[in-house]
Amino acid sequence: MINKYQRLFHREQEESSFWPSFTDLLTSVLLCFILIFIIMMVIKSFQIQEMKKTIDQIMGVRVGLIEDLNKKFSDDAGIEIDEKTGALLFNTDILFEYDSAVLKPEAFTFLDEFVPAYLDVLLEEGYEAYISEIIIEGHADKDGSYLYNMELSQQRAYSVAEYILSSQFPYKNIQEHLQAKLTVNGKSFTDGRTDEGGNYNGQASRRVEFKFRLKDQEILEKTRELLGN
């Protein structure tokens, strides 16, 4: 009988000693997880700070480019600057007859003056490394079908690119830079313009734009939004 009670007592002792040990183990594991979590959060915080610095640096390049383009072209009467994107816009009447993709004779003089001045800013030391694309973009009005105006806007942008990359263009030294970065787009009438009263303006909608795109610009902008800045 004594042995029976002794065995029962020993079993209770073993069970009572097991649960504190198991609780201590769980506590240790939990502390390890907490420690790992804290370390990961600290590392993440450093990564976010570095990411913000990189984003601010690249976005600062865009601001600097827009400021320099403004200084260069703000006094030119036929050229408009988009303050948000840095795109330079000019009415296609400067370059083309209505409903034509053939450059006017005076268009060559305009491009001979405009393109080198534009690239002087974009390919300047400190900017060139950040530029992924230089885009010539044609836009049309709503006269005619979407496909017709798509072809017209594309042909107009192509005509500009074709000339500035041709043997007739006097500034051969910049053609190599252009070939590495230049793309040509046509937008038909999808991005029409309005007058001060908010009414559609067909003449203003017929235009050619010179635009730049920074490396990883879209990703950086989206990342910045996610970071809440």
Helices and strands as residue ranges (DSSP letters): H 2-73, E 80-81, E 88-91, G 92-94, H 105-122, G 128-130, E 131-139, H 146-164, G 172-174, H 175-181, E 182-186, E 193-194, E 200-201, H 202-205, E 207-214, H 217-226
